[in-house]
Amino acid sequence: MNVELLKSRNFLIGTVVLVVVALIGAFFLFRSSSPAQNVPLAQEEEQIPTILAEELGLELEAASSENAVYLLVGKPGGIKDMEYEVSYLAGDIPRGAVGKVNLAKNPVRERIYLGTCSDVCHPDKDISDIKVVVKLVKDGKTYQSETSLSSYE
C-alpha cells in the first residue's frame, strides 16, 4: 500500500507544495532573524552651527490683531539666503508655517500668518508657544538660529 501511496499523483503534488511552502517560510524566517549588518546604518544628521539671535537682530513681534507675527532681522548684512520654520500651539494642536525671507528689505520685517488659507483664510485661535528657527547662509557658511515669543496678545 505504501508503494501505491507514493505513486499516487495527489500525494506527490501535495508533497511538492508542502516543501515549497516550507522553503518560502524558512527564507522569510531566516531573513527577518538575521543580524542587522546587511541593513545600511542611518546617516548621521549633519549638525548646523548656530548663530545667536542677537547677532542677527532676530526677533518675533506679535500682531494678534492681524493673527500674525512679524519676523524681524535687524542685522541682515552678509546673509545671502534665509528660510524659516515657525511652530506654535493653537489650543492643544501643534501648528506651523515655513517660508523664505525676502532679504531685499533692510531691515527685514516678514509677516507670517497664523492660520490656514485656501480660497478663504481661517485664523488659528488660542495661540501660544510661538518659536521660529531660521536657517541661513552668511559669508558662505550655513547657520541656524532661533528665538521665541514670550506672549501673544
N, C-alpha and C positions, 0 to 999 in steps of 0.2 A: 504494500500500500504506500510505503514511503517513496518508492520509485515512481508510482503513478502521481503522487502529490508533487514531486519535483518536476515532473514533465507537464504538469498542469500549467496551462498558459496563464491563467488568472493568478496563480501563486507566483509565477516568475515576474509578471508585471507589478504585482503588489510589492514584491521584494525590492525591485529596482526603484520604485517610487519611494519606499521607505528609506533606502540607502541615500538617495539624492536629498531627501528632506533632512536626514541626519547630518549629511555633509554640509549643507547650507546652514543649518543651525549651529554646527560646530564652528564654521567660519565666522559667523556673527558673534558667537560667544567668545572666541579667541580674540577677535578684533577689538571688542569692547573691553576685554580684561587685560589687553597688552599695555605695557607701560607707556606713558605719555611722551616717550622720547621721540616718537615719529611726528608728533604734533609740534609745529613751529611755535616757539615762545613768542608771546605778545611783545611787540616792540615797546621799549620804554618811552613814555611820553616825554618829549623834549621840554625841559624847564626853560621858561622865558624869563629873562631877568626883569626885575621890577624897577620902576622909577617912581619916586614919591609924588603923590598928587600935588604937593606944594611946589615941586619943581616945574610942573606944567601949568599951575594955576587951575587945576582940575577941581570943579565943584558941581554940585547939583543944586538947582534952585526950584523951589516949589511954585507951581502955578495952578493951584487947586481950582480956581475959577475957570480955567481952561481944561481941566482934567489932564494936566500935562506936567512935565518937569522940563527944565532947561538944563542942558549940558553945557557948562562953561569951561573954556580953555583959555586962560588969561595969558599964557606964555607959549603960543604955538610955534615959536621960532625953531627952525630946523626940522620940524615934523613934516614928513613927506606924505604920509598916509595914516589914517586913523579910523578904526572901527570900534563900535561899542556894543555892549550887551547889558541891558537894564533888566534887573529882576526885582519883583515885588510881590506882595500878597494882596489879593483882592478878597477880603474876608479871610477864609482859610485856604483859598485856591492860589497856588503859585502861578504867576503870570510873568511875562517878559516881553521885551522888544529888542530887536537888533537893527543895526544900520551902520551907515558910513557917515563920517563927519565931513561937512563942507569946510575945507580949510581956506577957502578963498576969502572968508571974512576974518578980520583981525581986530579985536579978539573974537574967538569963536563963541557963538551962542546958538545952540542947536535945540529946537523944540522937539520933544518926544511925547507923543500922545499915549495916555494910559487907558487903553481900551481896544476894541476891535472895529475895523472899518471894512465894509464891502460896498454895498450900494449906500448904506447909511452907517454912520459911526455910532457905536454903543459904548459909552464910558463905563469903565470899571468903577465899582463902589467900594467903600471901606478899605482904602489903600493904606498899606503900611510896609515897613521894612524895605525901603527902596535902596537899591545898590546898583552901581554901574562899574563895569570892568571894561577898560579900553585897551586895545592892542594897537600899537603904533610903530611906525618906522621913523626913527630920528637919527640923523647923522649916519645913515646906512645900517643901523642896527635895529632889531626888533625888541620892543619892550612891552610891558603891560603895567597898568596902574589901576587903582580902584579908589572909589570914595562912596559914601552913603549919605543919605538924607536923614537927619535925626527926627524930623517931624514933617508931616504933610497935612497942612490945613488950609 
